[in-house]
């Protein structure tokens, strides 16, 4: 699917807590923070953020897709941008 995409504008939606969930080991190792510490700029601890339910965006994504114009979608996980974003680019880009 992604190999036929034209050059497009990229829209990135990243929930802060889910970023912490995805990169928790890196955040803790690089920052020196501990699970009992409050999230910088937040009212909850890192442990509470890690235990928070994951937000499911299916309804919002389906609503956007149903309006047309979506040419590709990437679910960014442990591979990060460098492993995932190229999957939606046309060959040679």
C-alpha positions as CSV (number, residue, x, y, z in Angstrom):
1,X,0.0,0.0,0.0
2,X,2.6,2.5,1.1
3,X,4.9,2.1,-1.9
4,X,2.5,4.0,-4.2
5,X,2.1,7.1,-1.9
6,X,2.9,10.5,-3.2
7,X,4.9,12.9,-1.0
8,X,2.5,13.7,1.8
9,X,2.1,15.8,4.9
10,X,2.7,13.8,8.0
11,X,0.4,14.1,11.0
12,X,1.8,12.8,14.3
13,X,-0.4,12.2,17.3
14,X,1.6,11.2,20.4
15,X,0.0,11.0,23.9
16,X,2.7,11.8,26.5
17,X,1.8,8.9,28.8
18,X,2.0,6.5,25.8
19,X,5.4,7.9,24.9
20,X,6.6,7.1,28.4
21,X,5.1,3.6,28.1
22,X,6.9,3.0,24.8
23,X,10.2,4.4,25.9
24,X,10.1,3.8,29.7
25,X,13.4,1.9,29.9
26,X,15.2,4.7,28.0
27,X,13.5,7.5,29.9
28,X,14.5,6.0,33.3
29,X,18.0,5.1,32.2
30,X,18.8,8.5,30.5
31,X,17.1,10.8,33.0
32,X,18.0,9.2,36.4
33,X,14.3,9.3,37.3
34,X,12.8,6.6,39.4
35,X,9.3,5.0,39.3
36,X,8.2,6.9,42.4
37,X,9.2,10.3,40.9
38,X,6.5,12.6,39.6
39,X,6.5,13.0,35.8
40,X,8.1,16.3,34.9
41,X,5.4,18.9,34.6
42,X,2.7,16.4,35.8
43,X,0.8,15.4,38.9
44,X,1.3,11.7,38.7
45,X,4.2,9.4,39.3
46,X,6.0,7.5,36.5
47,X,4.7,4.3,38.0
48,X,1.1,5.6,37.8
49,X,1.7,6.7,34.2
50,X,3.0,3.2,33.4
51,X,-0.1,1.6,34.9
52,X,-2.6,3.9,33.1
53,X,-4.8,2.3,30.5
54,X,-3.7,2.7,26.9
55,X,-5.8,5.1,24.9
56,X,-7.3,3.3,21.9
57,X,-7.7,5.6,18.9
58,X,-9.7,3.3,16.6
59,X,-12.9,5.4,16.5
60,X,-10.9,8.6,15.7
61,X,-8.8,6.9,13.0
62,X,-11.9,5.3,11.4
63,X,-13.6,8.6,11.4
64,X,-10.7,10.3,9.6
65,X,-10.3,7.4,7.1
66,X,-14.0,7.4,6.3
67,X,-13.7,11.0,5.1
68,X,-11.2,10.0,2.5
69,X,-7.8,11.2,1.6
70,X,-5.8,8.9,3.9
71,X,-3.1,7.2,1.8
72,X,-1.2,5.4,4.6
73,X,-1.0,4.8,8.3
74,X,2.0,3.7,10.4
75,X,1.7,2.4,14.0
76,X,5.0,3.5,15.5
77,X,6.2,1.0,18.1
78,X,9.6,-0.1,19.4
79,X,11.3,0.4,16.1
80,X,10.6,4.1,16.3
81,X,10.6,6.4,13.3
82,X,13.6,5.0,11.5
83,X,12.1,1.5,11.2
84,X,8.5,2.4,10.8
85,X,8.0,5.7,8.9
86,X,9.9,4.4,5.7
87,X,7.2,1.7,5.3
88,X,4.7,4.3,4.1
89,X,7.1,6.1,1.7
90,X,7.2,5.3,-2.0
91,X,10.2,3.3,-3.2
92,X,13.3,5.5,-3.9
93,X,12.2,8.3,-1.5
